[in-house]
């Protein structure tokens, strides 16, 4: 069937008087389809309504046997420009389309203080108009958990990539407090981290007193322990200064 289409286009090219005027309704339909496809790639769970297109009379009356939609949206806003390229005869023009786009945005459920870790329970996903958003907003809780706030994040406000950073709770070479539960009690010592990591990671620590190298889990900034989960403050009567 493809050869029939090529033959038809070639025949029309030899008979320019038979080339029809640009079909506005078909153009609008194909532009909307193209925009919806591209938007779904950028924001799979977004919703959108695209407005009708308005063609300048000089464009609407021109001949266009067939056309291609060349849509490469770099940034989605309330007004999107689309390039239309006519194949017969060859010419092109731009169409601006109003777009009402709602995208998922990660927002805090309460005030998150500077330096505080972003945990799933502190975040929710809500739909917001893309026209009210700046570039690089976060669209998923999974994208921001394990990050830390670089500044105060307010409830219901979008979280942007420049507002958060991924940092280690313990850096390589840093001095750390080492806690270990022994039965119902516990001991505390100090050491040097031989590697860095985030909360929950297991790292190697050299005890400051004995020089012994042990494996420990990061419980918090500058704090490691002998179990993957950090116990509640009520568990273990910590004895300061004990060797590990």
N, C-alpha and C positions, 0 to 999 in steps of 0.2 A: 504493500500500500504506500510505502514511502516514496517509491518511484513515481506513483501517480501524483502525489503532492508536489514533487519537484517538477514534474511535467506541467502541472497546472500553473505553478508560479512562473515557470518559464514562458508559458503561453500568455499569461496575463501581462508579463513584462513586454511582450511584443505587441500588446494591444492596450496601451495606456488609457484609452478612452473608456475601457471597461473596468478600470480600477475604481472601487467604490469609496465613498467618503468614510472617514473615521467613525466607527460605531461607538458612541459614547457609553452606552449601557454595557456592551461587551468589555470595553476598556476598564470601566469601573469594577466590574465583576472580577476581572483578572488581576487588577491591582490589589483589590481586597484579599483575594486568595494568596497572592504573593506575599503581602504584608503579614497575613496570619501565619503563613508557613515560617517566615523568617523570625517572627516574634516568638513562636513556639520553640525555636532552636535556642533563642537567647534566654527566655523565661518560660519553661515548660508549663508552669501552673498559672500563668497569667491569664487575664480575660481582657478582651478589647472590643470596641465598637469603632468602625471606621466611617467617616462621613462621606457624603457624596462629593464627587469631583466637579469642579467648574472649569470648563475649557474656554479659553479665549476664542471669540468668533473666528479669528484668523486661523486658529489651529483646528477648530471643529469642522471647518469647511474644506480642509485639505484632504487630498487622496491618501489612503493608506491601506494597501491590499492585505497586509498582515503585519503584526508587530510583536516585539518582545519586551517583557518587563525586566529591566535591569535594576534590581533593588539591592543595594548594599548599604544598609542603615548602620552608621557608626555609633549613633546614640539615639535611643528612642525618646521622643518628646511628644508634646501634644500636637505638633505639626511635623509631618514627615514628607520629605521630598523623594519622588520616584522618577527615574529616568525611563522614558518610553522610546524605543527605537523602531521606527517603521522600516519594513524590509522592501516594500515596493510601492512607490519609489523610496529610496533610502534617505531618511531624515530623522531627526530625533527632537524630543522636547521633554521638559520636566513638568510634573504634576505635583502639586502640594495637597496633601490629604490630612484632614483633621483626624486625630486619633485620641480616643478616650481609653487609656490603658491603665489597668490596675495590676500591680505586681505584689508578690509576697515580700514582706520586709520583716527582718528581725528587730524587735524592740524590747527594751527592758520592762519588767513588770513592776520594778521599784527603782529608786535611785541607786545607781551603782557608783561607788566611790572610786576616785582615782587610785590605781594600783590593785583594785579588787579583781579577783578572777571571775570570769563570766561562766557561770554554771547553767545547765539546762533549765533548772527551776527558776532562774532569774530572768528568763527570756520567753517570749511568745512570738508567734508569727501572725501578722495581720496584713490585710490587703490595703494598699495605699495607691493613690493616683501617681503615676510616674511623672506627671507634670510638676508635682510638689517636691520631687526628689533631686538631689545632686548626684553626680556620677559616683560609682563605687560604693553603693549601699549593699548591705549584707542581706541575703535572701533566705538563709537557712540557719537554724540554731546550731547545726553540726559545723557550720563554717566558722563559728565564733567561740564555741566552747573550747576550753584550754587556753584561751587568750586572756589578756589582762587589759583593763581600761587604762588608757593613757591620760584620760581626763574624766570628769564626772559625766555619766550617761543618765539622762532623765527618762522617767517612765513614758512610754508611748512614742518616744522620738526615735527615728530611724538610726541604726548604727552604721557608721561608715568605716571603711578600712583604715583610714588615717587616725581613727579614734582608738584603735586597739593594737596590741602588739603581742607576739608570741615570744615569751621569754622563759628562761629556765628558772625554776624555784631555787636551784642550787647550781652554781657555776663551778667549772673545773678549777681546782686550787683554792676554793673558798673554805674558810673555817666553818665547821658545822657542829651543832649539838647532836649528840648521839644518845638516843634513849632506847632502853631495852626492858621488856617485861620479863620478870622471873617469878613465876607463880602469881601470887596476888600482889607482889611488890614490883618495884622497878628500880633501875639504876640509870644514872646520867653521866655521860662522858663527853669528850670533845675530840674532834679529829679534823682531817683535811680531806676534802672530796677529790678523788682521783679522776673523776669524770663529772660532767654536768648532766642535768636532766630536769624533767617536769615532775609535778606531784604524781606519785604512783609509780615512777620509774625506779628500777633497782640500780644502784651504783656501788662502786668500791670506795671505801673510806679507810684512811690510815689513822689509827688511834694516836693521839698526840703524846700519850704517856708511854705506851708500850711499843709503839711502832708497828703493831700488828695490823694487817690489812683484813678488813671484814666486808661482807656484803650487807647493804642496808637499803631500805626503801625510803624514798623521799616523802615525808609527811607534810612538809610546808616549807616556806622560805627559810633556809638555813637550818632546817630540822630534819633529821633522818631517824628511822627506827628499825627494829628487828622483825617487823611484820608488814605485810602488804597494806593492811588497813590500819589507820591511825586510831588508837583506842580513845574513848571518851575521857575527858579530864578526871572523872571520878575513878577511873580504873588505874590501879597501881600507885603506890606511895613512892614517888620518885625521890631517890637519895642522890644528892648532888655530889660530884667529884669522884664517883666510882670509876674504876678502870674498866675498859672493854677488852 
